[in-house]
Amino acid sequence: AQSVAQPEDQVNVAEGNPLTVKCTYSVSGNPYLFWYVQYPNRGLQFLLKYITGDNLVKGSYGFEAEFNKSQTSFHLKKPSALVSDSALYFCAVRDGSSGDKLTFGTGTRLAVRP
Amino acid sequence: EPEVTQTPSHQVTQMGQEVILRCVPISNHLYFYWYRQILGQKVEFLVSFYNNEISEKSEIFDDQFSVERPDGSNFTLKIRSTKLEDSAMYFCASSGQAKNTGELFFGEGSRLTVL
């Protein structure tokens, strides 16, 4: 079985400050990890993914995430938050050894105040 | 930029009625998915589809649900006899890369309201 935990329902940060949205995962085989963002009444937009290679991956809109195998984590980060980053963020995992099912976490709402 | 399109954007139906949600995946993609999201919360996997057959399905995807790719472009989700708890936003997604490594591209969703 595969699962994702996003321990924070909401993250609040001031514009210009760094942000972190936490994600931990559980999977039997190799973890393939993804971050998506959802704006109100919209679909999910892909931000970045980790499949293999460098543990630090960079994605859209200045976001990056670090894969940490020992801590089974894949936290999303951005050095300087924008008000327009306010949205719902989903971490997702796929077992690279079997299946194509992508399992999502419960989501973290990011609120960036001016 | 290519995108996944879904129709209808919103459908209201009576309990027990059949509903068909339609999706047009990105044209050169080979892997297709349906997910649902209840009240803007967790995104739940329903089914994956490749090479004209179901690859994987969740416990939610029971005998009341079916998927079809009738004409090589559309990808449909049918709910035979809707229940109140089927009310949700249904998202179609497609992927063009190798089965496990590719990111999914999502449509804007079809909101289903069952009364």
HADDOCK unambig.tbl for C-alpha pairs under 7 A between the chains (distance, minus, plus):
assign (segid A and resid 32 and name CA) (segid B and resid 101 and name CA) 6.94 0.50 0.50
assign (segid A and resid 42 and name CA) (segid B and resid 108 and name CA) 5.29 0.50 0.50
assign (segid A and resid 43 and name CA) (segid B and resid 106 and name CA) 5.93 0.50 0.50
assign (segid A and resid 43 and name CA) (segid B and resid 107 and name CA) 5.68 0.50 0.50
assign (segid A and resid 43 and name CA) (segid B and resid 108 and name CA) 4.24 0.50 0.50
assign (segid A and resid 43 and name CA) (segid B and resid 109 and name CA) 6.10 0.50 0.50
assign (segid A and resid 44 and name CA) (segid B and resid 106 and name CA) 5.81 0.50 0.50
assign (segid A and resid 45 and name CA) (segid B and resid 106 and name CA) 6.94 0.50 0.50
assign (segid A and resid 51 and name CA) (segid B and resid 101 and name CA) 6.51 0.50 0.50
assign (segid A and resid 96 and name CA) (segid B and resid 100 and name CA) 5.83 0.50 0.50
assign (segid A and resid 100 and name CA) (segid B and resid 99 and name CA) 6.06 0.50 0.50
assign (segid A and resid 100 and name CA) (segid B and resid 100 and name CA) 5.33 0.50 0.50
assign (segid A and resid 103 and name CA) (segid B and resid 45 and name CA) 6.81 0.50 0.50
assign (segid A and resid 104 and name CA) (segid B and resid 43 and name CA) 6.00 0.50 0.50
assign (segid A and resid 105 and name CA) (segid B and resid 42 and name CA) 6.65 0.50 0.50
assign (segid A and resid 106 and name CA) (segid B and resid 41 and name CA) 6.40 0.50 0.50
assign (segid A and resid 106 and name CA) (segid B and resid 42 and name CA) 4.58 0.50 0.50
assign (segid A and resid 107 and name CA) (segid B and resid 42 and name CA) 6.61 0.50 0.50
